């Protein structure tokens, strides 16, 4: 269970970051259009990427023994940078949610969702490289992957269906600053754990 929770925590901290995909899911939730389909597609896409990262990285690290250490250091470096970026955003404030126009038809919503997910280079860094690298330190990689997949599933559906309840909260810039502050601190804590092991 500890491994599942580690995967859940890291997966959630990576997925919560404000970005175009999350902004689109939030917008769809606020308008109440195609919420289930959009959330399901986001979670399914993440599950495929997480599985590829955990499975592929495990096989590759078995073939190249020093790869795990190198990726741990690279992952920690990325987390330190990502944490600094979100902490800077929290310090500056004024972040706004930009998702573009809402998608009208189901097909348009799903195509937009696919583009925001699969054409985003950060999704590969987060799910395939970073989660794959961190999963290598656990004997139970499947549990780690299931934890990360569960975080993604929970987050997207909570964001999509909870959007109307969150709208008044995130209308205030201070809420975005608090979210960025929390994300930045979590990223740095995970980086420290990677560097100290």
Secondary structure, 3 states (H helix, E strand, C coil): CHHHHHHHHHHHHHHCCCCHHHHHHHHHHHHCCCHHHHHHHHHHHHHHHHHHHHHHHHHHHHHCCCHHHHHHHHHHHHHHHHHHHHHHHHHHCCCCCCCCCCCCCHHHHHHHHHHHHHCCHHHHHHHHHHHHHHHCCCCCHHHHHHHHHHHHHHHHHHHHHHHHHHCCCCCCHHHHHHHHHHHHHHHHHHHHHHHHC
